[in-house]
Amino acid sequence: MGYRFNPPPNWPPLPSADWTPPPGWAPHPSWGPAPQGWNLWVEDPAYAGVPTFVPPAAPGVSPALVARLRGVAIRNAVLGAVIMLIGLTVSVWSYAAAGQGGHFVVAWGAVVFGGWRFLRGLYQLSNPTRMLANG
């Protein structure tokens, strides 16, 4: 089942029937808020298999907020990957520099924390609106 953008009745009509908001889009303030409980994304069998930029959100969650949450999720994933790679690089370099029988450092803290942050970012990216409920 696909989803289509469903503007409230107090907003102007869509430019075309298959229009979806682009990344970072926000409604013009003069349009006013959506009515209480209005779903901006509704299921529509005609849109099955059609990708949309913004996944269906909870009622009243603006596409701009969802886009911002996706940015936070991507930042978490990228930062986690960088921290984990730094920890792995330090560990491998230390092991290589230690020589036979020498001492070396395993930066397990950076590897574990970076991996956790990377996985957290991927989890958040799977559904950005989940961050609203989980903080």
CYANA upper distance limits for C-alpha pairs under 8 A (distance plus 0.5 A):
  1 MET  CA     43 GLU  CA      6.90
  1 MET  CA     44 ASP  CA      6.91
  1 MET  CA     45 PRO  CA      5.78
  1 MET  CA     47 TYR  CA      7.35
  1 MET  CA     48 ALA  CA      5.11
  1 MET  CA     49 GLY  CA      7.76
  2 GLY  CA     43 GLU  CA      6.21
  2 GLY  CA     44 ASP  CA      5.96
  2 GLY  CA     45 PRO  CA      6.35
  2 GLY  CA     46 ALA  CA      7.54
  2 GLY  CA     47 TYR  CA      4.85
  2 GLY  CA     48 ALA  CA      4.44
  2 GLY  CA     49 GLY  CA      6.59
  2 GLY  CA     50 VAL  CA      6.86
  2 GLY  CA     51 PRO  CA      8.39
  3 TYR  CA     41 TRP  CA      6.49
  3 TYR  CA     42 VAL  CA      5.85
  3 TYR  CA     43 GLU  CA      4.96
  3 TYR  CA     44 ASP  CA      5.88
  3 TYR  CA     45 PRO  CA      8.37
  3 TYR  CA     47 TYR  CA      6.47
  3 TYR  CA     48 ALA  CA      7.94
  3 TYR  CA     52 THR  CA      8.07
  3 TYR  CA     56 PRO  CA      7.74
  4 ARG  CA     18 ASP  CA      8.02
  4 ARG  CA     20 THR  CA      7.80
  4 ARG  CA     41 TRP  CA      6.08
  4 ARG  CA     42 VAL  CA      6.17
  4 ARG  CA     43 GLU  CA      7.05
  4 ARG  CA     44 ASP  CA      6.87
  4 ARG  CA     47 TYR  CA      7.27
  5 PHE  CA     19 TRP  CA      7.94
  5 PHE  CA     20 THR  CA      6.43
  5 PHE  CA     21 PRO  CA      8.27
  5 PHE  CA     40 LEU  CA      6.28
  5 PHE  CA     41 TRP  CA      5.32
  5 PHE  CA     42 VAL  CA      7.19
  6 ASN  CA     39 ASN  CA      7.47
  6 ASN  CA     40 LEU  CA      5.29
  6 ASN  CA     41 TRP  CA      5.99
  6 ASN  CA     42 VAL  CA      6.91
  7 PRO  CA     11 TRP  CA      6.84
  7 PRO  CA     13 PRO  CA      8.14
  7 PRO  CA     14 LEU  CA      8.14
  7 PRO  CA     40 LEU  CA      6.48
  8 PRO  CA     34 ALA  CA      6.19
  8 PRO  CA     35 PRO  CA      7.57
  8 PRO  CA     38 TRP  CA      7.60
  8 PRO  CA     40 LEU  CA      7.95
 10 ASN  CA     31 TRP  CA      7.15
 10 ASN  CA     32 GLY  CA      7.86
 10 ASN  CA     34 ALA  CA      8.11
 11 TRP  CA     31 TRP  CA      5.92
 11 TRP  CA     32 GLY  CA      8.12
 12 PRO  CA     31 TRP  CA      8.17
 14 LEU  CA     19 TRP  CA      7.17
 15 PRO  CA     19 TRP  CA      7.09
 20 THR  CA     52 THR  CA      7.53
 20 THR  CA     53 PHE  CA      8.25
 21 PRO  CA     25 TRP  CA      6.32
 21 PRO  CA     53 PHE  CA      8.15
 21 PRO  CA     54 VAL  CA      8.29
 21 PRO  CA     63 PRO  CA      8.06
 22 PRO  CA     53 PHE  CA      7.53
 23 PRO  CA     53 PHE  CA      7.44
 23 PRO  CA     54 VAL  CA      8.34
 23 PRO  CA     64 ALA  CA      8.06
 23 PRO  CA     67 ALA  CA      6.90
 24 GLY  CA     63 PRO  CA      7.89
 24 GLY  CA     64 ALA  CA      5.70
 24 GLY  CA     67 ALA  CA      6.49
 24 GLY  CA     68 ARG  CA      8.20
 25 TRP  CA     63 PRO  CA      7.24
 25 TRP  CA     64 ALA  CA      6.18
 26 ALA  CA     62 SER  CA      7.74
 26 ALA  CA     63 PRO  CA      7.10
 26 ALA  CA     64 ALA  CA      5.88
 27 PRO  CA     31 TRP  CA      7.47
 28 HIS  CA     32 GLY  CA      8.28
 29 PRO  CA     33 PRO  CA      8.39
 34 ALA  CA     38 TRP  CA      6.70
 34 ALA  CA     60 GLY  CA      7.45
 36 GLN  CA     60 GLY  CA      7.66
 37 GLY  CA     59 PRO  CA      5.95
 37 GLY  CA     60 GLY  CA      6.98
 38 TRP  CA     59 PRO  CA      6.21
 38 TRP  CA     60 GLY  CA      6.96
 39 ASN  CA     57 ALA  CA      8.46
 39 ASN  CA     58 ALA  CA      7.83
 39 ASN  CA     59 PRO  CA      5.36
 39 ASN  CA     60 GLY  CA      7.40
 40 LEU  CA     56 PRO  CA      8.29
 40 LEU  CA     57 ALA  CA      8.14
 40 LEU  CA     59 PRO  CA      7.37
 40 LEU  CA     60 GLY  CA      7.97
 41 TRP  CA     56 PRO  CA      5.89
 41 TRP  CA     57 ALA  CA      7.53
 42 VAL  CA     56 PRO  CA      8.12
 44 ASP  CA     48 ALA  CA      7.73
 54 VAL  CA     63 PRO  CA      6.99
 54 VAL  CA     66 VAL  CA      7.42
 54 VAL  CA     67 ALA  CA      7.63
 55 PRO  CA    127 ASN  CA      7.87
 57 ALA  CA     61 VAL  CA      6.53
 57 ALA  CA     62 SER  CA      8.45
 57 ALA  CA     63 PRO  CA      8.48
 57 ALA  CA     66 VAL  CA      8.07
 57 ALA  CA    129 THR  CA      6.66
 58 ALA  CA    129 THR  CA      7.69
 61 VAL  CA     65 LEU  CA      7.24
 61 VAL  CA     66 VAL  CA      7.76
 62 SER  CA     66 VAL  CA      7.03
 63 PRO  CA     67 ALA  CA      6.61
 64 ALA  CA     68 ARG  CA      6.72
 65 LEU  CA     69 LEU  CA      6.67
 66 VAL  CA     70 ARG  CA      6.69
 66 VAL  CA    128 PRO  CA      6.68
 66 VAL  CA    129 THR  CA      6.87
 67 ALA  CA     71 GLY  CA      6.87
 68 ARG  CA     72 VAL  CA      6.96
 69 LEU  CA     73 ALA  CA      6.76
 69 LEU  CA    128 PRO  CA      6.00
 69 LEU  CA    129 THR  CA      7.76
 69 LEU  CA    131 MET  CA      7.95
 70 ARG  CA     74 ILE  CA      6.69
 70 ARG  CA    124 GLN  CA      8.10
 70 ARG  CA    125 LEU  CA      6.40
 70 ARG  CA    128 PRO  CA      6.06
 71 GLY  CA     75 ARG  CA      6.61
 72 VAL  CA     76 ASN  CA      6.68
 72 VAL  CA    121 GLY  CA      8.41
 73 ALA  CA     77 ALA  CA      6.78
 73 ALA  CA    120 ARG  CA      8.36
 73 ALA  CA    121 GLY  CA      5.08
 73 ALA  CA    122 LEU  CA      7.36
 73 ALA  CA    124 GLN  CA      5.86
 73 ALA  CA    125 LEU  CA      5.76
 73 ALA  CA    128 PRO  CA      7.78
 74 ILE  CA     78 VAL  CA      6.61
 74 ILE  CA    121 GLY  CA      6.55
 74 ILE  CA    122 LEU  CA      7.99
 74 ILE  CA    125 LEU  CA      7.27
 75 ARG  CA     79 LEU  CA      6.43
 75 ARG  CA    121 GLY  CA      7.82
 76 ASN  CA     80 GLY  CA      6.47
 76 ASN  CA    117 ARG  CA      6.53
 76 ASN  CA    118 PHE  CA      6.73
 76 ASN  CA    120 ARG  CA      7.64
 76 ASN  CA    121 GLY  CA      5.22
 77 ALA  CA     81 ALA  CA      6.68
 77 ALA  CA    117 ARG  CA      6.71
 77 ALA  CA    118 PHE  CA      4.51
 77 ALA  CA    119 LEU  CA      7.19
 77 ALA  CA    120 ARG  CA      7.43
 77 ALA  CA    121 GLY  CA      4.66
 77 ALA  CA    122 LEU  CA      6.52
 78 VAL  CA     82 VAL  CA      6.73
 78 VAL  CA    118 PHE  CA      7.14
 78 VAL  CA    121 GLY  CA      8.38
 79 LEU  CA     83 ILE  CA      6.70
 79 LEU  CA    114 GLY  CA      7.91
 79 LEU  CA    117 ARG  CA      7.90
 79 LEU  CA    118 PHE  CA      7.59
 80 GLY  CA     84 MET  CA      6.57
 80 GLY  CA    113 PHE  CA      7.81
 80 GLY  CA    114 GLY  CA      4.55
 80 GLY  CA    115 GLY  CA      6.44
 80 GLY  CA    116 TRP  CA      7.58
 80 GLY  CA    117 ARG  CA      5.06
 80 GLY  CA    118 PHE  CA      4.71
 80 GLY  CA    119 LEU  CA      8.39
 80 GLY  CA    121 GLY  CA      8.41
 81 ALA  CA     85 LEU  CA      6.56
 81 ALA  CA    114 GLY  CA      6.36
 81 ALA  CA    115 GLY  CA      7.11
 81 ALA  CA    117 ARG  CA      8.20
 81 ALA  CA    118 PHE  CA      6.00
 82 VAL  CA     86 ILE  CA      6.65
 82 VAL  CA    114 GLY  CA      7.65
 83 ILE  CA     87 GLY  CA      6.77
 83 ILE  CA    110 ALA  CA      6.49
 83 ILE  CA    111 VAL  CA      7.42
 83 ILE  CA    113 PHE  CA      8.12
 83 ILE  CA    114 GLY  CA      5.29
 84 MET  CA     88 LEU  CA      6.71
 84 MET  CA    110 ALA  CA      6.15
 84 MET  CA    111 VAL  CA      4.78
 84 MET  CA    112 VAL  CA      7.58
 84 MET  CA    113 PHE  CA      7.65
 84 MET  CA    114 GLY  CA      4.70
 84 MET  CA    115 GLY  CA      6.28
 85 LEU  CA     89 THR  CA      6.45
 85 LEU  CA    111 VAL  CA      7.70
 85 LEU  CA    114 GLY  CA      8.38
 86 ILE  CA     90 VAL  CA      6.62
 86 ILE  CA    110 ALA  CA      7.87
 86 ILE  CA    111 VAL  CA      8.34
 87 GLY  CA     91 SER  CA      6.68
 87 GLY  CA    106 VAL  CA      8.33
 87 GLY  CA    107 ALA  CA      5.58
 87 GLY  CA    108 TRP  CA      7.33
 87 GLY  CA    109 GLY  CA      8.14
 87 GLY  CA    110 ALA  CA      5.37
 87 GLY  CA    111 VAL  CA      5.57
 88 LEU  CA     92 VAL  CA      6.59
 88 LEU  CA    106 VAL  CA      8.50
 88 LEU  CA    107 ALA  CA      7.43
 88 LEU  CA    111 VAL  CA      6.85
 89 THR  CA     93 TRP  CA      6.42
 90 VAL  CA     94 SER  CA      6.40
 90 VAL  CA    105 VAL  CA      8.12
 90 VAL  CA    106 VAL  CA      7.92
 90 VAL  CA    107 ALA  CA      7.12
 91 SER  CA     95 TYR  CA      6.64
 91 SER  CA    104 PHE  CA      8.08
 91 SER  CA    105 VAL  CA      6.26
 91 SER  CA    106 VAL  CA      5.12
 91 SER  CA    107 ALA  CA      6.10
 92 VAL  CA     96 ALA  CA      6.63
 92 VAL  CA    106 VAL  CA      8.45
 93 TRP  CA     97 ALA  CA      6.55
 94 SER  CA     98 ALA  CA      6.53
 94 SER  CA    104 PHE  CA      5.67
 94 SER  CA    105 VAL  CA      6.26
 94 SER  CA    106 VAL  CA      8.17
 95 TYR  CA     99 GLY  CA      7.82
 95 TYR  CA    103 HIS  CA      8.23
 95 TYR  CA    104 PHE  CA      5.68
 95 TYR  CA    105 VAL  CA      7.48
 97 ALA  CA    104 PHE  CA      8.31
 98 ALA  CA    102 GLY  CA      5.18
 98 ALA  CA    103 HIS  CA      6.13
 98 ALA  CA    104 PHE  CA      6.14
107 ALA  CA    111 VAL  CA      6.98
108 TRP  CA    112 VAL  CA      6.43
109 GLY  CA    113 PHE  CA      6.43
110 ALA  CA    114 GLY  CA      6.15
111 VAL  CA    115 GLY  CA      6.42
112 VAL  CA    116 TRP  CA      6.57
113 PHE  CA    117 ARG  CA      6.64
114 GLY  CA    118 PHE  CA      6.52
115 GLY  CA    119 LEU  CA      6.64
116 TRP  CA    120 ARG  CA      6.53
117 ARG  CA    121 GLY  CA      6.63
118 PHE  CA    122 LEU  CA      6.91
119 LEU  CA    123 TYR  CA      6.64
120 ARG  CA    124 GLN  CA      6.65
121 GLY  CA    125 LEU  CA      6.51
122 LEU  CA    126 SER  CA      6.82
123 TYR  CA    127 ASN  CA      7.78
124 GLN  CA    128 PRO  CA      5.83
124 GLN  CA    130 ARG  CA      7.43
124 GLN  CA    131 MET  CA      7.10
127 ASN  CA    131 MET  CA      8.43
128 PRO  CA    132 LEU  CA      8.38
129 THR  CA    133 ALA  CA      7.97
130 ARG  CA    134 ASN  CA      6.77
131 MET  CA    135 GLY  CA      5.77
